[in-house]
Amino acid sequence: MAVEAVIWDFGGVFTSSPFEAFNRYEADNGLPRDLIRRINATDPDTNAWALFERNEIDTAGFDELFLKESTALGHPVPGREVLPLLSGSLRPRMVAALKACKQHFKVGCITNNMVTHHSPGADAPQRAAGAMGLVMPLFDHIIESSKAGVRKPDPAIYLMMCEALSVKPDACVYLDDLGVNCKPAAALGMRAIKVVDVDQTLAELAAATGLQFDQEALA
């Protein structure tokens, strides 16, 4: 089936990966590399991260529960110190690719987020000049886990987007920097692209959509 929609993750796609910031924090604090990722991958449907992204706990609850979970792994880390690490630098070439796709297809964004952090509905003055303020207005529809009460990789959230855009899964391309989030999209019939770096992503997106992304113009 011909492509009708391109659906995007936000963090790690339009911005640099928070994993880079996690690793810097770990190095600066004498912690094992990828500790934060390991904490987030432990009990991934019920841990502090999952509960926060579904808006089932507040910032104080996340701070406390994340500290408990990290302490259980032998390295106490307050949740409040992790949240600032989520903000990354904008990738202009990815934004340009989104604009190009928008000229030909419906475009949507599915983001696992927190109401109190990098949410399109929060802190409007501060984010207006930032990555969220620049990118989010371009989408035809946005689904935030913190507002929907469901988060990736639950297949339901991908189907919610298809319904909102009035498209079938096999008419969609989906981009995400996490393989665990790409798998359910692919299982539903979407063409899933795991974002590793910008060059690789744009090459795969060009192959999937038939569009040509001018590398010099996007640099």
C-alpha positions as CSV (number, residue, x, y, z in Angstrom):
1,M,0.0,0.0,0.0
2,A,1.2,3.5,-0.8
3,V,2.4,5.7,2.1
4,E,-0.2,8.0,3.4
5,A,1.3,9.0,6.8
6,V,4.6,9.4,8.5
7,I,4.5,9.0,12.3
8,W,7.4,10.2,14.4
9,D,8.7,9.8,17.9
10,F,10.1,13.1,19.3
11,G,13.1,12.7,21.8
12,G,16.0,11.0,20.1
13,V,14.6,11.7,16.7
14,F,14.2,15.5,16.4
15,T,16.6,16.0,19.3
16,S,19.8,14.4,20.3
17,S,19.4,11.2,22.3
18,P,18.9,11.5,26.1
19,F,21.0,8.4,26.4
20,E,24.0,10.6,25.7
21,A,23.1,12.9,28.6
22,F,22.5,9.8,30.8
23,N,26.0,8.6,30.1
24,R,27.5,12.0,30.9
25,Y,25.7,12.1,34.2
26,E,26.9,8.6,35.0
27,A,30.5,9.4,34.2
28,D,30.4,12.6,36.2
29,N,28.9,10.8,39.2
30,G,31.1,7.7,39.1
31,L,28.2,5.4,38.2
32,P,28.2,2.4,35.9
33,R,27.6,3.2,32.3
34,D,24.0,2.7,31.1
35,L,22.8,2.4,34.7
36,I,19.9,4.7,34.1
37,R,18.8,2.7,31.0
38,R,19.0,-0.5,33.1
39,I,16.8,1.1,35.8
40,N,14.3,2.1,33.1
41,A,14.3,-1.4,31.6
42,T,13.6,-3.1,34.9
43,D,9.9,-3.9,35.2
44,P,9.3,-1.6,32.2
45,D,5.5,-1.5,32.5
46,T,5.3,-0.8,36.2
47,N,8.4,1.1,37.1
48,A,8.7,4.8,38.0
49,W,9.4,5.8,34.4
50,A,6.3,3.9,33.1
51,L,4.0,5.3,35.8
52,F,5.2,8.8,35.3
53,E,4.8,8.6,31.5
54,R,1.2,7.5,32.0
55,N,0.7,10.3,34.5
56,E,-0.1,7.8,37.3
57,I,2.4,9.5,39.7
58,D,3.6,13.1,40.1
59,T,7.1,14.5,40.1
60,A,7.6,13.9,43.8
61,G,6.4,10.3,43.4
62,F,8.8,9.8,40.5
63,D,11.7,11.2,42.5
64,E,11.0,8.9,45.4
65,L,10.3,5.7,43.4
66,F,13.2,6.2,41.0
67,L,15.5,6.6,44.0
68,K,14.1,3.4,45.5
69,E,14.6,1.5,42.2
70,S,18.2,2.8,41.6
71,T,19.1,2.0,45.3
72,A,17.9,-1.6,44.7
73,L,20.5,-1.8,42.0
74,G,23.2,-0.5,44.3
75,H,23.5,3.0,43.1
76,P,21.1,5.6,44.6
77,V,20.0,8.2,42.0
78,P,17.3,10.7,42.8
79,G,14.7,10.9,40.1
80,R,14.7,14.7,40.2
81,E,18.3,14.6,38.9
82,V,17.3,12.5,35.9
83,L,14.5,14.7,34.5
84,P,16.7,17.6,33.3
85,L,18.8,15.1,31.3
86,L,15.9,14.5,28.9
87,S,16.2,17.8,27.0
88,G,18.4,17.4,23.9
89,S,19.7,19.7,21.1
90,L,17.5,20.1,18.0
91,R,18.4,18.3,14.8
92,P,17.6,20.8,12.0
93,R,17.9,18.2,9.2
94,M,15.2,16.1,10.8
95,V,12.9,19.1,11.1
96,A,13.5,19.8,7.5
97,A,12.6,16.2,6.6
98,L,9.4,16.5,8.6
99,K,8.4,19.6,6.7
100,A,9.1,17.8,3.4
101,C,7.0,14.9,4.4
102,K,4.2,17.2,5.5
103,Q,3.9,18.4,1.9
104,H,3.0,14.9,0.7
105,F,1.7,12.9,3.7
106,K,-0.2,13.2,6.9
107,V,2.2,13.5,9.8
108,G,1.8,12.6,13.5
109,C,3.8,12.3,16.6
110,I,3.6,9.7,19.4
111,T,5.7,10.7,22.4
112,N,6.2,9.0,25.7
113,N,6.4,12.0,28.0
114,M,5.6,13.5,31.4
115,V,3.1,16.2,32.1
116,T,5.7,18.1,34.1
117,H,8.5,17.7,31.5
118,H,8.7,18.4,27.7
119,S,4.9,18.3,27.4
120,P,3.4,20.5,24.6
121,G,0.8,21.6,27.1
122,A,3.2,22.7,29.8
123,D,5.5,25.8,30.3
124,A,4.4,27.4,27.0
125,P,6.6,30.5,27.3
126,Q,9.7,28.5,28.0
127,R,9.2,26.0,25.3
128,A,8.1,28.4,22.6
129,A,11.7,29.1,21.7
130,G,12.8,25.5,22.1
131,A,12.6,22.3,20.2
132,M,9.1,21.5,21.2
133,G,7.8,24.9,20.2
134,L,9.4,24.6,16.8
135,V,8.4,21.1,15.9
136,M,5.1,20.3,17.5
137,P,3.0,22.8,15.5
138,L,4.0,21.0,12.3
139,F,2.1,17.8,13.2
140,D,-1.4,17.0,12.1
141,H,-2.0,15.1,15.4
142,I,0.0,14.4,18.6
143,I,-0.5,11.7,21.1
144,E,1.3,12.1,24.5
145,S,1.5,9.2,26.8
146,S,1.0,11.4,29.8
147,K,-2.4,12.6,28.5
148,A,-3.5,9.4,26.7
149,G,-2.8,7.1,29.7
150,V,-1.1,4.6,27.5
151,R,2.5,4.5,26.3
152,K,4.7,2.9,23.7
153,P,5.3,0.0,23.1
154,D,1.6,-0.7,23.8
155,P,0.1,-1.4,20.3
156,A,-3.0,0.6,21.3
157,I,-1.2,3.9,21.1
158,Y,-0.2,3.3,17.4
159,L,-3.8,2.3,16.6
160,M,-5.0,5.5,18.2
161,M,-2.8,7.5,15.9
162,C,-4.0,5.6,12.8
163,E,-7.6,6.3,13.8
164,A,-6.8,10.0,14.4
165,L,-5.2,10.3,10.9
166,S,-7.7,8.0,9.2
167,V,-5.1,5.7,7.8
168,K,-4.4,2.0,8.0
169,P,-1.1,0.8,9.7
170,D,0.3,-0.6,6.5
171,A,0.0,2.9,4.9
172,C,2.3,4.3,7.6
173,V,6.0,4.9,8.1
174,Y,7.1,5.0,11.8
175,L,10.3,6.4,13.2
176,D,11.7,5.9,16.7
177,D,15.1,5.7,18.3
178,L,14.1,2.7,20.4
179,G,13.9,-0.7,18.8
180,V,11.4,-1.8,21.5
181,N,9.0,0.9,20.2
182,C,9.6,0.0,16.5
183,K,8.7,-3.7,16.9
184,P,4.9,-3.2,17.7
185,A,4.7,-0.7,14.8
186,A,6.2,-3.2,12.4
187,A,4.0,-6.0,13.8
188,L,0.9,-3.8,12.9
189,G,2.2,-3.5,9.4
190,M,4.0,-0.1,9.5
191,R,7.3,0.4,7.9
192,A,9.4,1.0,11.0
193,I,12.7,2.9,10.9
194,K,15.0,2.8,14.0
195,V,16.7,6.1,14.2
196,V,20.4,5.5,14.8
197,D,21.8,8.7,13.2
198,V,20.5,11.4,10.9
199,D,22.2,10.2,7.7
200,Q,20.9,6.6,8.1
201,T,17.5,7.8,9.0
202,L,17.1,10.1,6.0
203,A,18.3,7.4,3.7
204,E,15.8,4.9,5.0
205,L,13.0,7.5,5.0
206,A,13.8,8.4,1.4
207,A,13.6,4.7,0.4
208,A,10.3,4.3,2.3
209,T,8.6,7.4,1.0
210,G,10.1,8.0,-2.4
211,L,11.1,11.5,-1.4
212,Q,14.6,12.9,-1.9
213,F,16.2,14.8,0.9
214,D,18.8,17.2,-0.2
215,Q,21.8,16.6,2.1
216,E,23.4,20.0,1.4
217,A,20.1,21.8,1.9
218,L,19.4,19.9,5.1
219,A,22.9,20.4,6.6
